Amino acid sequence: MIKDVAEFSLPIRIYVEDTDAGGIVFYANYLKFMERARTELMRSLGFDKPALFDGMQFVVYEVGLKYHSPAVLDDQIFVTARLNKATRATFEMTQQVFRGTSGEGRELLVEGSVKVACIDAHSKRPKGMPKMMFETLKSQIG
């Protein structure tokens, strides 16, 4: 079943393991949070194994981030994922990390763009994703 998902949002609590010695989130952990949101977006679209499908893999081939403000220990954040573009072998998303609740009072912490490619699991060369997946991803682009 395909859900109508224009922007997916995943809540995350900040734990000690996410922070550095100063109690703020270590910068690379935002990439992990974004990966979780992309995975859960794919799951919400009906794709339970988003990283490996019948001889295919999805790999990040480009990412760009801009940091605005740090999250700290015990913050409640949420990470968004929005599809912007899909081709047979790639898709692109914009992602944001906010502190606070979704809606008013939220504070933008990090924003980024992510490009993902579908490759053959053995040759590691670009490969078209299944037609149904491609059509589902295309349907989610605003």
C-alpha positions as CSV (number, residue, x, y, z in Angstrom):
1,M,0.0,0.0,0.0
2,I,1.4,3.4,-1.0
3,K,1.0,6.3,1.3
4,D,0.7,9.9,0.2
5,V,4.0,11.2,1.6
6,A,5.1,14.7,0.5
7,E,7.5,15.1,3.4
8,F,8.4,12.3,5.8
9,S,9.3,13.1,9.4
10,L,11.1,10.9,11.9
11,P,11.3,11.9,15.6
12,I,14.6,11.1,17.4
13,R,15.8,11.7,21.0
14,I,19.4,12.7,21.5
15,Y,21.3,10.3,23.8
16,V,24.8,10.4,25.4
17,E,26.1,8.2,22.6
18,D,25.1,10.9,20.0
19,T,27.2,13.6,21.7
20,D,30.8,14.7,22.0
21,A,32.6,15.5,25.2
22,G,30.9,19.0,25.2
23,G,27.4,17.5,25.2
24,I,26.5,18.5,21.7
25,V,25.7,16.2,18.8
26,F,28.8,15.1,17.0
27,Y,28.5,16.6,13.4
28,A,28.7,13.2,11.6
29,N,25.8,11.8,13.5
30,Y,23.4,14.0,11.6
31,L,24.2,11.8,8.6
32,K,23.1,8.8,10.6
33,F,19.9,10.5,11.5
34,M,19.2,11.4,7.9
35,E,19.9,7.8,6.8
36,R,17.3,6.6,9.3
37,A,14.8,9.0,7.9
38,R,15.5,7.9,4.3
39,T,15.2,4.3,5.3
40,E,11.9,4.9,7.2
41,L,10.5,6.9,4.2
42,M,11.3,3.9,1.9
43,R,9.7,1.6,4.4
44,S,6.5,3.8,4.6
45,L,6.3,3.5,0.8
46,G,6.2,-0.3,1.0
47,F,9.9,-1.1,0.5
48,D,11.0,-3.1,3.5
49,K,14.6,-3.8,2.4
50,P,15.6,-0.3,1.1
51,A,19.3,-1.0,0.8
52,L,19.3,-4.3,-1.1
53,F,16.7,-5.6,-3.6
54,D,17.3,-8.7,-5.7
55,G,20.9,-8.0,-6.7
56,M,20.7,-4.2,-6.3
57,Q,22.0,-1.8,-3.8
58,F,21.3,1.8,-3.1
59,V,24.3,3.9,-2.3
60,V,24.8,7.6,-1.5
61,Y,27.0,9.2,-4.1
62,E,26.7,12.8,-3.1
63,V,25.8,14.7,0.1
64,G,25.9,18.3,1.1
65,L,25.1,19.7,4.6
66,K,24.8,23.1,6.2
67,Y,24.9,23.3,10.0
68,H,22.9,26.1,11.6
69,S,22.8,25.2,15.3
70,P,23.7,22.1,17.4
71,A,21.4,19.7,19.0
72,V,22.3,18.8,22.6
73,L,21.8,15.9,25.0
74,D,18.2,15.0,25.6
75,D,16.8,17.2,22.8
76,Q,13.8,15.9,20.9
77,I,14.6,16.4,17.2
78,F,12.9,15.4,14.0
79,V,14.4,14.7,10.7
80,T,12.6,15.2,7.4
81,A,13.1,13.7,4.0
82,R,11.5,15.0,0.8
83,L,12.0,13.5,-2.6
84,N,12.9,16.1,-5.3
85,K,13.9,14.0,-8.3
86,A,13.9,10.4,-9.5
87,T,15.3,8.8,-12.5
88,R,15.5,5.0,-13.3
89,A,18.9,4.8,-11.6
90,T,19.0,7.7,-9.1
91,F,16.9,9.8,-6.7
92,E,17.5,13.0,-4.9
93,M,16.2,14.3,-1.5
94,T,16.4,17.3,0.6
95,Q,16.6,16.7,4.3
96,Q,16.3,18.9,7.4
97,V,16.8,18.4,11.1
98,F,14.7,20.4,13.5
99,R,14.6,20.8,17.3
100,G,11.1,21.1,18.8
101,T,7.8,19.9,17.5
102,S,6.8,19.8,13.9
103,G,5.0,23.1,13.4
104,E,5.5,26.4,15.2
105,G,8.4,26.8,17.5
106,R,10.7,24.4,15.6
107,E,14.3,25.4,15.0
108,L,16.2,24.4,11.9
109,L,19.5,22.8,13.0
110,V,20.8,21.2,9.8
111,E,19.8,21.0,6.2
112,G,21.1,19.0,3.4
113,S,20.8,17.3,0.0
114,V,21.4,13.7,-0.7
115,K,21.8,11.9,-4.0
116,V,21.4,8.1,-4.1
117,A,22.2,5.7,-6.9
118,C,20.9,2.2,-7.7
119,I,23.8,-0.1,-8.6
120,D,24.2,-3.8,-9.4
121,A,25.2,-5.6,-6.2
122,H,28.0,-7.5,-8.0
123,S,29.4,-5.2,-10.7
124,K,28.8,-2.0,-8.6
125,R,27.7,-0.3,-11.9
126,P,24.6,1.8,-12.2
127,K,21.4,-0.2,-12.7
128,G,17.8,0.8,-13.2
129,M,15.5,0.3,-10.2
130,P,12.4,-1.8,-10.5
131,K,9.6,0.0,-12.5
132,M,7.2,-0.1,-9.6
133,M,9.7,1.5,-7.2
134,F,10.6,4.2,-9.8
135,E,6.9,5.0,-10.3
136,T,6.3,5.1,-6.5
137,L,9.2,7.5,-6.0
138,K,8.1,9.7,-8.9
139,S,4.6,9.9,-7.4
140,Q,6.0,11.4,-4.2
141,I,7.6,14.3,-5.9
142,G,5.7,17.6,-5.4
